[in-house]
Amino acid sequence: MTSTDINARLDSLQVAATGLITDYSDLATRGRLAEHPDTVDHRLGLVVEMLAAVQAAVDTERAGGQWPVLRAHPGAEHDQRTADYTHHRCDCRHCLHGGPGDSDDPIWT
């Protein structure tokens, strides 16, 4: 696989993951999907495949014992990244904090 292939795959996964976050927002706020279930299912398939590959690597590396024991709670870094992202603003239509409409509105129409 070339770097161009990897970059294309990562772009596809980014779009799928962002789409699923929007799908979740639709469910949380509207109580239903805003897009056809087959479209959402396609995104799910891409992300589930990625999650399975990452989980397999976690299991293998954890069993291999090459990583030191974490001193901090495993969620601490995630919480910091979430806080940083929450305060992020841009005009990128691909970002959940950018695009058309109110940047604090989780639903784009």
N, C-alpha and C positions, 0 to 999 in steps of 0.2 A: 504494500500500500504506500503510495507516494504522499508527500506532505500536502499536495493539492487535494488528494482524496480524503486525507484526514481532516483538513480544513473544511471541505464540503460536508463531511459527516458531522463535524462539530456545529457548523451553521445550521444544519437540519435539526440536530438535537436541541439547539438553543431555541429555534422557532417552535419546535414541538413542546418543549418544557414551558416556554412562555405562554403558548396557546392553552396548555393544560391549567396554568394558573388562572388565566382568564376564564376558562371553563368552570373552574372551582368558584371563582367570583360570581359567575352567572348563577350557579347553584345556590350559593350562599345568599345572594341578594334577590334573585328572581324565583328561585325554587325550581328552575328548569334550565336545560341547555339552550344556548342561543344559536348553536350551529347543529347541523345534522349529526346524529349519533355515529354514523360511519366515519365522518371526518374526525370526530373526537376519538373514536376507537383507533384510527390510524395513528394519531399522535400518541395515544396510550401504548400502542405496540412498540413504537420507536423508543419511548422512554422506559418501558418495562424491560426491553432488551438491554438497554444501557445499564439500568439498575442491576440486572442479573450479573452482568460482566463486572461491575464495580463490587457487588457483594461477594462474588467469587474471589476477587483479588483481596478483599478485606479478610475473608476467611482463611485464605492461603497464607497471607502475610502474618496474620495474627498467630496462626498455628506454627509458623516458622520461627517465631520468637526473636526476630531481628530488631524489633522496635522496643524502645525503652518504655517503662510504665509512665503514663502521663501524670504530671504533678497537679495539673489543674483539671477541673471538670471538663469533659470532652465538648460540652456545649458552649463553653466560655468564648472560644474563638468565633464560633458561629454567631453567638449573641452580639459580639462586637462587629462582625461583618454585617449583621442585620441592622444594627444601629447606624453604621456608616451608610448603608444603602438607603435606609429610611429617610435620611436627610439629603440624599442625592436628588438633584433636579437637572433635567436636560430637556431638549426639544426633539429628542430622537423618537420616532414613532414606534420603534422596536422595544423601548424601555417602558416598564410599568409606571415610571414616574415622569414620563414625557408624552408626547403625542398630542392629539387633538383634545380639546375640552379642558376641564379642570384637572390639574395634575394630581389632585387628591381624590378624584372620582375613580373608583376601581372599575367602572364599566365605561367602555368607549362605545359610542353609537355612531 
